[in-house]
Amino acid sequence: MGRSSELDGLTTLPELLMQSIQKNGDREALRQYDRATGKWESWTYKELGEHVLAWRRAFAAMGLKPGERIAILMPNGRDHVCADQAALANGLIPVPLHAIDTPGASAFITIDSQAATLVTNKLTRWQQIRATGVPLPDLKNIIITDPGETENKSEGRFHIRSLESILLEGASWTEDLPAGPLEDDLAGIIYTSGTTGRPKGVMLTHRNIVSNVKATLECVSPKVGDTFLSFLPLSHTFERTAGYYLALATGCIIAYNRSVLLLAEDLKTIKPTVIISVPRVYERIYARVQDKLRKSRPIAKKLFDWAVEVGWRDFCRKNHLPVEKSGRSWLDGIVRATLLHKMANTLLSQFGGRLRIAISGGAALNHKVARTFCGLGLPIIQGYGMTEASPIIAGNCVEFNQPDTVGKPFCNVEIRLGEGNEIQVRAPSIMKGYWHRPEDTAAAFTKDGWLKTGDVGEFNADGMLKIKGRIKEIIVTSTGEKIPVNLEFLCADEKNEIAGVLRTLIKKGGFSENHFQNQTLFFLNSKDSLPGTREISRKRCSNVIKNIVQQDYKRERERQNMFHVTKGDPGEVSMAIISLDSFRTLLEELSYDMVDECLTDEMVKPVIQRKLKELWE
C-alpha cells in the first residue's frame, strides 16, 4: 500500500485540508516574513483552519454563491491560501492571477472568467486594472487585504472593501455556510501563459487535482514537519499542486520566500527540506559553486570534480544506469570516505544544509547540473506535466531516478505515443476542458479521448519517458530527417554569434517560450559547451530565432492594442511593459539572472529599479 492510502476516501481539496487540521492541529503550517515587524511569523494548522473559517463566513455574508468565480491577485502567502481555501470550501471557483502580470492581462482573465469578485493585496493593483479602460461587466466586489490600504467605498457599480471590514461582517454571520463541493465541481480555472494565442482557462475539478496530489505522493513522500520553500507563483499548477495542496495535505510546513531577489538568503534562513523549482534555480546554484571553485586554488576544482565523478558512479549503479569507466576507479573507496561528504556539504550549504527532496519541472535540467547534484547526494527529481493534467503526468522517484528522463507515468496515468511520437495522456487528472472554448477543448483531445500534449517523446528500456521536443518545433532536413529544435541543439555550433543575439532578446523581454528560455539562460551563464550536433547551419539557427521573436513581438503588440496599455505608436513596445513582462517571466518560470542581466543595461536599469520598489516595498 502506497502513501496515497493516507488520503483514502478524500475526494475534494477542503477534505484534504480538514483532515490535516485534525491530525496536525498544533503543528506549524505556514511561515511568512512580516515586513511591519521585520520578523518571521508562523501559523499552526489549527490557526489556519480558524482563519479559513473566518474568510468563509465573510464570503457568505457578502452573498457570494457556489459556482461564482473569484479572482485572486496576490503574492504567495497566508492571505492567498485563506482566500483560496475559503472559496473552495464555499463552492466558489478560484481564478488565480499572476501577481506580476500586466494590468491588461489581469483584466483579460477577469473578464474571460466572468469573475464577480477580485481579491488583491494592494489598492494600486485594482487601480491599474481599472485604468486600462477595459469594461469589466461581471466584476462587482474588490477586496483589499493589506492593512490600511483602503476604506470601504463604491466606484460606480464596484464595491471596494477592506479585508478587516468583511471579516468583521462575517463574524456575525449565523446562518449555515454553503455545503462543500462535490468531486466533479470546479476547483479552479487556471489560465495558460498565452504564448500561442490568448490565454485559455483550464477547468480543473476537485477530482482532477486530488488525484494528482495522491499520485504525486506515491512518487515523492514528504514527511510530517518537512519544510517546503514556496517561491514559484501560485497561479501555476506546478506550485499549486505539488508545493501547496500536497504540502498541506501531508502535514508539512510551507515557508514563503520574501522575494526572488532574496532567494539565496531565504534558503539559508528557512533551511528547507523540500524545494519545488524550475531548472534555472538549480543551474544558478551550480554556476555559483563553479564560480567559487574557479576563484579557489586549482586543486579545489579538481577535488570537487573527482568527488562528483565518484558519487555519480555510485548513483548510476543504484539507478541501473551505465557506469562510466575510469582508470582511477580503484580509488573510489578512499575518495568516498574522505572527500565526497565534504564536497556534498559545499553544495548542500547553498540550500540551507537540510535539503532532502529537490523537485524540478518546467523544462529539462542540464545534464552537467543533474550529474553534479546527483553525484553529491542530492538527487534532483525531474518530472513532466502540463496545466491541462493538473499538472504532473510522469516523474522520477527518490528510489529510482534517471536524470536524462522525466521518469515513469504516474500510477493513475496512461501514456501512449501517437502520430509523430506525440505524447498523449489519459488520466483522472485530465482537465474538464477550456472555459467557454468548446472548439479549443475538442482540438485538445483525440477522437478517442486522449489529451494531446504537443510534445514528442520516447520510452527507454526501463520504461522511462524522454522528451524530445515539440511537434511545432520540428525542423525537416534536406534528407527528410525530423529534428526537434532546442537551444542546446541550436547553439552547439555557432554559440558566440547566437549568444549575442539571445542576450539582446532577453534584455528586451523576448523569448517568452518557456521551452527556449530555460535552456537559453543556462547557456548564457555557462562556460561549458552544451551537447548537440552540427547539422543545422548558422543561417537556419538565425531564422528559427527570428521567427520566435517575431511571433513574440506580434503578441505583445496585439496585447497592447487590445488593452491600451501604452500610448503613442502601437508598433513600439514600451520599455516599461517589456520590463514588467521580464518580471512576470522572472517569477513565473525561472529567470533569476534576468534581473542581474538587466541591471547592467543603463536603459533598462532605472525601469527595473522602479519595478523592484513597486513590487517589494
Long-range contacts (C-beta under 8 A, 24 or more apart in sequence): 2-217, 2-218, 2-411, 3-217, 3-218, 3-221, 4-214, 4-215, 4-217, 4-218, 4-411, 6-217, 6-250, 7-210, 7-213, 7-214, 7-217, 7-249, 10-210, 11-182, 11-183, 11-206, 11-207, 11-210, 12-88, 12-180, 12-181, 12-182, 12-183, 12-185, 12-187, 12-206, 12-210, 13-85, 13-88, 13-187, 13-206, 13-209, 13-210, 13-245, 14-85, 14-88, 14-89, 14-180, 14-181, 15-180, 16-210, 16-213, 16-245, 16-248, 16-249, 17-48, 17-49, 17-52, 17-85, 17-248, 17-249, 18-49, 19-249, 20-45, 20-248, 20-249, 20-250, 20-251, 21-45, 21-46, 21-48, 21-49, 23-251, 24-224, 24-251, 25-49, 27-224, 27-225, 27-251, 27-253, 28-225, 28-253, 29-248, 29-253, 29-254, 30-78, 30-81, 30-253, 30-254, 30-255, 30-256, 31-227, 31-253, 31-254, 31-255, 31-256, 31-270, 32-77, 32-78, 32-255, 32-256, 33-256, 33-258, 40-255, 40-269, 42-253, 43-78, 45-251, 48-78, 48-81, 48-82, 51-78, 51-82, 52-81, 52-82, 52-85, 52-86, 52-89, 53-86, 54-167, 54-170, 54-171, 55-82, 55-83, 55-85, 55-86, 55-167, 55-170, 56-86, 56-89, 56-90, 56-170, 56-177, 57-170, 57-171, 57-173, 57-177, 58-86, 58-166, 58-167, 58-169, 58-170, 58-173, 59-86, 59-87, 59-90, 59-92, 59-166, 59-170, 60-90, 60-170, 60-173, 60-175, 60-177, 60-178, 61-166, 61-169, 61-170, 61-172, 61-173, 62-117, 62-141, 62-161, 62-166, 62-169, 64-90, 64-92, 64-116, 64-117, 64-141, 65-91, 65-178, 66-90, 66-91, 66-92, 66-178, 66-179, 66-181, 66-185, 67-91, 67-92, 67-93, 68-92, 68-93, 68-115, 68-116, 68-117, 69-93, 69-94, 69-95, 69-113, 69-114, 69-115, 69-116, 69-117, 69-189, 70-94, 70-95, 70-115, 70-116, 70-117, 70-118, 70-119, 71-95, 71-96, 71-97, 71-106, 71-109, 71-110, 71-113, 71-115, 71-117, 71-118, 71-119, 72-96, 72-97, 72-119, 72-120, 73-97, 73-99, 73-106, 73-118, 73-119, 73-120, 73-121, 73-125, 74-99, 74-119, 74-120, 74-121, 74-145, 75-99, 75-121, 75-256, 76-230, 76-231, 76-233, 76-234, 76-239, 76-256, 76-257, 77-256, 78-256, 79-119, 79-121, 79-145, 79-163, 80-234, 81-244, 81-248, 81-254, 83-119, 83-145, 84-234, 88-181, 88-187, 88-206, 89-177, 89-178, 89-180, 89-181, 90-177, 90-178, 91-178, 91-179, 91-180, 91-181, 91-185, 93-186, 93-187, 93-188, 93-189, 94-187, 94-188, 94-189, 95-188, 95-189, 95-191, 95-201, 96-188, 96-190, 96-234, 96-235, 96-240, 97-191, 97-235, 98-233, 98-235, 98-584, 98-587, 98-588, 99-233, 99-235, 99-587, 100-233, 100-580, 100-583, 100-584, 100-586, 100-587, 100-588, 100-615, 101-584, 102-559, 102-563, 102-565, 102-577, 102-580, 102-581, 102-584, 103-128, 103-129, 103-131, 103-132, 103-563, 103-565, 104-132, 104-134, 104-559, 104-560, 104-562, 104-563, 104-564, 104-565, 105-194, 105-199, 105-559, 105-563, 107-132, 107-134, 107-136, 107-563, 108-134, 108-198, 108-199, 108-562, 108-563, 109-191, 109-199, 109-201, 110-136, 110-139, 111-135, 111-136, 111-137, 111-138, 112-191, 112-199, 112-201, 112-435, 112-436, 113-189, 113-191, 113-201, 113-435, 114-138, 115-139, 116-140, 116-141, 117-141, 117-142, 117-143, 118-142, 118-143, 119-143, 119-145, 120-144, 120-145, 121-145, 121-146, 121-149, 122-146, 122-149, 123-149, 123-150, 123-160, 126-160, 130-155, 130-158, 132-563, 132-564, 132-565, 133-564, 134-563, 134-564, 181-206, 182-206, 183-207, 183-210, 186-432, 188-240, 189-435, 190-235, 190-236, 190-237, 190-240, 190-387, 191-235, 192-387, 193-512, 193-514, 193-588, 194-555, 195-512, 195-513, 195-514, 195-552, 195-555, 200-434, 200-435, 200-437, 200-440, 201-434, 201-435, 201-436, 201-437, 202-237, 202-387, 202-388, 202-431, 202-434, 202-435, 203-431, 203-432, 203-433, 203-434, 203-435, 204-237, 204-390, 204-431, 204-432, 205-432, 207-428, 208-390, 208-428, 208-429, 208-430, 208-431, 208-432, 209-240, 209-241, 209-245, 209-390, 209-429, 211-390, 211-412, 211-427, 211-428, 211-429, 212-241, 212-389, 212-390, 212-391, 212-392, 212-410, 212-429, 213-241, 213-245, 213-246, 213-249, 214-412, 215-392, 215-410, 215-411, 215-412, 215-413, 215-429, 216-241, 216-242, 216-246, 216-392, 216-395, 216-410, 217-246, 217-249, 217-250, 218-410, 218-411, 219-381, 219-383, 219-395, 219-396, 219-397, 219-407, 219-410, 220-246, 220-357, 220-359, 220-381, 220-395, 220-397, 220-398, 221-398, 222-246, 222-247, 222-250, 222-252, 222-273, 222-274, 222-357, 223-250, 223-252, 223-273, 224-250, 224-251, 224-252, 225-251, 225-252, 225-253, 226-250, 226-252, 226-253, 226-273, 226-274, 226-356, 226-357, 227-252, 227-253, 227-254, 227-255, 227-270, 227-271, 227-272, 227-273, 227-274, 227-354, 228-252, 228-253, 228-254, 228-255, 228-272, 228-273, 228-274, 228-275, 228-276, 229-255, 229-257, 229-266, 229-267, 229-270, 229-272, 229-274, 229-275, 230-254, 230-255, 230-256, 230-257, 230-276, 231-256, 231-257, 231-260, 231-263, 231-266, 231-277, 231-587, 232-276, 232-277, 232-278, 232-587, 233-587, 233-588, 235-588, 236-387, 236-588, 237-385, 237-387, 237-390, 237-391, 238-276, 238-361, 238-362, 238-385, 238-391, 238-392, 239-276, 241-390, 241-391, 241-392, 242-276, 242-359, 242-361, 242-392, 243-276, 247-274, 258-616, 259-615, 259-616, 260-586, 260-587, 260-592, 260-595, 261-595, 261-612, 261-616, 263-592, 264-288, 264-350, 267-350, 267-351, 267-352, 268-349, 268-352, 269-352, 270-352, 271-351, 271-352, 271-353, 271-354, 272-351, 272-352, 272-354, 272-355, 273-354, 273-355, 273-356, 273-357, 274-355, 274-356, 274-357, 274-358, 274-359, 275-351, 275-355, 275-357, 275-358, 275-359, 276-359, 276-361, 277-358, 277-359, 277-360, 278-360, 278-361, 278-362, 278-363, 278-518, 278-589, 278-590, 279-360, 279-362, 279-363, 279-364, 279-365, 279-366, 279-369, 279-518, 279-522, 279-590, 280-518, 280-521, 280-522, 280-589, 280-590, 280-591, 280-592, 280-593, 281-590, 281-592, 282-358, 282-360, 282-365, 282-369, 282-373, 282-380, 283-365, 283-366, 283-369, 283-521, 283-522, 283-525, 283-526, 284-525, 284-592, 284-593, 285-347, 285-350, 285-351, 286-368, 286-369, 286-372, 286-373, 287-525, 287-526, 288-350, 289-346, 289-347, 289-350, 289-372, 290-527, 303-339, 303-343, 304-343, 304-346, 306-335, 306-339, 307-335, 307-339, 307-340, 307-342, 307-343, 307-344, 307-375, 307-376, 308-343, 308-371, 308-372, 308-375, 308-376, 309-375, 310-335, 310-336, 310-339, 310-340, 310-375, 311-336, 311-340, 311-344, 311-374, 311-375, 311-376, 311-377, 312-371, 312-374, 312-375, 314-375, 315-374, 315-375, 315-379, 315-401, 319-400, 319-401, 319-402, 320-400, 320-402, 320-462, 321-402, 340-376, 340-377, 343-376, 344-376, 344-377, 344-378, 347-372, 347-373, 347-376, 347-378, 348-376, 348-377, 348-378, 351-378, 357-381, 357-398, 359-383, 361-385, 361-392, 362-514, 362-518, 362-589, 362-590, 363-514, 363-515, 363-518, 363-519, 363-590, 364-406, 364-467, 364-518, 364-519, 365-403, 366-519, 366-522, 366-526, 366-530, 367-403, 367-404, 367-531, 368-528, 369-522, 370-403, 370-404, 371-403, 374-401, 374-403, 379-403, 381-407, 382-406, 382-407, 383-407, 384-455, 384-465, 384-467, 386-453, 387-431, 388-430, 388-431, 388-444, 388-451, 389-413, 389-425, 389-427, 389-429, 389-430, 389-431, 389-451, 390-429, 390-430, 390-431, 392-429, 393-423, 393-425, 393-427, 393-453, 394-465, 396-464, 402-460, 402-462, 402-464, 404-466, 405-460, 405-464, 405-465, 405-466, 406-464, 406-465, 406-466, 406-467, 407-464, 407-465, 408-463, 408-464, 408-465, 409-465, 415-457, 415-465, 416-450, 417-457, 417-458, 417-459, 418-446, 418-450, 418-452, 420-456, 420-471, 420-474, 420-482, 421-456, 421-457, 421-458, 421-468, 422-452, 422-453, 422-454, 422-455, 422-456, 422-457, 422-471, 423-453, 423-455, 423-456, 423-457, 423-465, 423-467, 424-450, 424-451, 424-452, 424-453, 425-450, 425-451, 425-453, 426-450, 426-451, 456-484, 470-515, 473-515, 475-536, 475-540, 475-544, 477-535, 483-535, 483-536, 485-544, 486-515, 486-516, 486-519, 487-516, 487-519, 487-520, 487-523, 487-530, 488-519, 488-523, 488-530, 488-531, 488-532, 489-532, 489-533, 489-536, 490-532, 490-536, 490-541, 490-544, 490-545, 491-523, 491-530, 491-532, 491-541, 492-529, 492-530, 492-531, 492-532, 492-533, 492-534, 493-532, 493-534, 493-536, 493-537, 493-538, 493-541, 494-538, 494-541, 495-523, 495-529, 495-530, 497-538, 498-541, 498-542, 498-545, 499-523, 499-524, 501-542, 501-545, 502-545, 503-597, 505-545, 505-549, 506-591, 506-594, 506-597, 507-597, 507-598, 507-601, 507-604, 508-573, 508-578, 509-556, 509-573, 509-577, 509-578, 509-579, 509-581, 509-582, 509-585, 510-548, 510-549, 510-552, 510-553, 511-548, 511-549, 511-552, 512-552, 512-555, 512-581, 512-585, 513-548, 513-552, 514-589, 514-590, 516-548, 517-585, 517-589, 517-590, 517-591, 518-589, 518-590, 521-590, 521-591, 521-593, 521-594, 524-593, 525-593, 556-581, 575-603, 575-604, 575-607, 576-607, 579-604, 579-607, 579-608, 579-611, 580-611, 582-608, 583-611, 583-615
